[in-house]
Amino acid sequence: MLISSVASDSHTWNLVFLQLLIEELGHEVVNLGPCVPDNLLVAECRDRRPGLVVISTVNGHGYQDGMCVIRELRACEELDGIPIVIGGKLGVAGSGQSQLAAELAWAGFDAVFPDDAEAVSSFAYYIAALPQRVAS
């Protein structure tokens, strides 16, 4: 599984937390770190062919940057069939997270986990339901 932040997000603690959580659930993780440009994320996904791409955001620009990155990822035919999810603080207004989440899902994310009380448990449940892949 591949973890990244949106291009404008310099936070790392969320990425470390997600990596540890996903590893505890039995999956291998490649953590690209913060501030990953969209073109680099697409290239890494093409090269690695992960079983899941996880985009995390803390800075409140998840909706804006997420819309850009999902267009890039979904435009790459080589990535067809790879699930892509996003979670965290989707906007800066504090309200309307469910509307932003719905729009991100409509744009192509397989799942969206807004920053709320159920986010971590919902994400863990989603990950636990995925098949484990043997490392190549």
C-alpha positions as CSV (number, residue, x, y, z in Angstrom):
1,M,0.0,0.0,0.0
2,L,1.2,3.5,-0.8
3,I,0.7,6.5,1.5
4,S,1.1,10.1,0.6
5,S,-0.2,13.5,1.6
6,V,-1.7,16.0,-0.8
7,A,0.9,18.2,-2.5
8,S,0.4,21.2,-0.2
9,D,0.4,19.3,3.1
10,S,3.7,19.2,5.0
11,H,2.5,17.3,8.0
12,T,4.1,13.9,8.7
13,W,2.6,12.7,12.0
14,N,-0.6,11.6,10.2
15,L,1.4,9.6,7.6
16,V,3.4,7.8,10.3
17,F,0.2,7.0,12.2
18,L,-1.4,5.6,9.0
19,Q,1.7,3.6,8.2
20,L,1.7,2.0,11.7
21,L,-2.0,1.3,11.6
22,I,-1.9,-0.3,8.1
23,E,1.1,-2.4,9.1
24,E,-0.6,-3.6,12.2
25,L,-3.4,-4.8,10.0
26,G,-1.0,-6.9,8.1
27,H,-0.1,-4.9,5.0
28,E,3.2,-3.6,3.6
29,V,3.4,0.1,3.3
30,V,5.5,2.5,1.2
31,N,5.3,6.0,2.8
32,L,6.1,8.7,0.2
33,G,6.0,11.4,2.9
34,P,4.5,14.9,2.8
35,C,4.3,17.5,0.0
36,V,4.3,14.9,-2.8
37,P,3.7,16.5,-6.2
38,D,0.9,14.9,-8.2
39,N,3.1,13.8,-11.0
40,L,5.5,12.1,-8.6
41,L,2.6,10.3,-6.9
42,V,1.3,9.1,-10.3
43,A,4.8,7.9,-11.3
44,E,5.3,6.0,-8.0
45,C,1.9,4.4,-8.4
46,R,2.8,3.3,-12.0
47,D,6.1,1.9,-10.8
48,R,4.9,0.1,-7.7
49,R,1.3,-0.9,-8.6
50,P,0.1,-0.8,-5.0
51,G,-3.0,-2.6,-3.7
52,L,-4.2,0.7,-2.3
53,V,-3.3,4.4,-2.5
54,V,-4.0,6.4,0.7
55,I,-4.0,10.2,0.6
56,S,-3.9,11.9,3.9
57,T,-4.5,15.6,4.7
58,V,-4.3,17.7,7.8
59,N,-3.9,21.3,6.5
60,G,-7.6,21.7,5.3
61,H,-6.8,21.6,1.6
62,G,-7.8,18.0,1.1
63,Y,-10.8,18.8,-1.1
64,Q,-9.0,21.2,-3.3
65,D,-5.8,19.2,-3.7
66,G,-7.7,15.9,-3.7
67,M,-9.7,16.9,-6.7
68,C,-6.5,17.7,-8.6
69,V,-4.7,14.5,-7.7
70,I,-7.6,12.1,-8.3
71,R,-8.0,13.5,-11.9
72,E,-4.3,12.8,-12.5
73,L,-4.5,9.3,-11.0
74,R,-7.7,8.3,-12.8
75,A,-6.4,9.7,-16.1
76,C,-3.6,7.1,-16.0
77,E,-4.9,3.9,-17.6
78,E,-2.1,1.8,-16.0
79,L,-3.7,2.5,-12.6
80,D,-7.2,1.2,-13.5
81,G,-8.5,-1.0,-10.7
82,I,-6.3,0.4,-8.0
83,P,-8.4,1.7,-5.1
84,I,-7.6,5.2,-4.0
85,V,-8.9,6.7,-0.8
86,I,-8.5,10.1,0.9
87,G,-9.0,11.2,4.5
88,G,-8.4,14.0,7.0
89,K,-9.4,17.6,7.1
90,L,-11.0,18.2,3.7
91,G,-11.8,21.9,4.1
92,V,-11.0,24.9,6.2
93,A,-14.6,25.9,7.0
94,G,-15.2,23.3,9.6
95,S,-18.6,22.4,8.3
96,G,-19.8,20.8,5.1
97,Q,-17.4,17.9,5.3
98,S,-20.0,15.4,4.1
99,Q,-20.7,17.5,1.0
100,L,-17.0,17.7,0.2
101,A,-16.6,14.0,0.9
102,A,-19.5,13.2,-1.5
103,E,-17.9,15.4,-4.3
104,L,-14.5,13.7,-3.8
105,A,-16.2,10.2,-4.1
106,W,-18.0,11.3,-7.2
107,A,-14.7,12.6,-8.7
108,G,-13.2,9.1,-8.4
109,F,-12.0,8.3,-4.8
110,D,-13.2,4.8,-3.8
111,A,-13.6,6.0,-0.2
112,V,-13.4,9.3,1.7
113,F,-12.8,9.5,5.4
114,P,-13.5,13.0,6.7
115,D,-12.0,14.1,9.9
116,D,-14.6,13.1,12.4
117,A,-15.1,10.8,15.4
118,E,-15.5,7.6,13.2
119,A,-12.7,8.3,10.7
120,V,-10.0,6.0,12.2
121,S,-12.3,3.1,12.9
122,S,-14.0,3.4,9.5
123,F,-10.6,3.5,7.8
124,A,-9.3,0.5,9.8
125,Y,-12.5,-1.5,8.9
126,Y,-12.0,-0.6,5.2
127,I,-8.3,-1.7,5.3
128,A,-9.1,-4.9,7.2
129,A,-11.6,-5.9,4.5
130,L,-9.0,-5.6,1.7
131,P,-7.1,-8.7,0.6
132,Q,-3.5,-8.9,1.7
133,R,-0.9,-9.0,-1.1
134,V,2.3,-11.0,-1.2
135,A,5.3,-8.7,-1.6
136,S,7.0,-9.0,-5.0
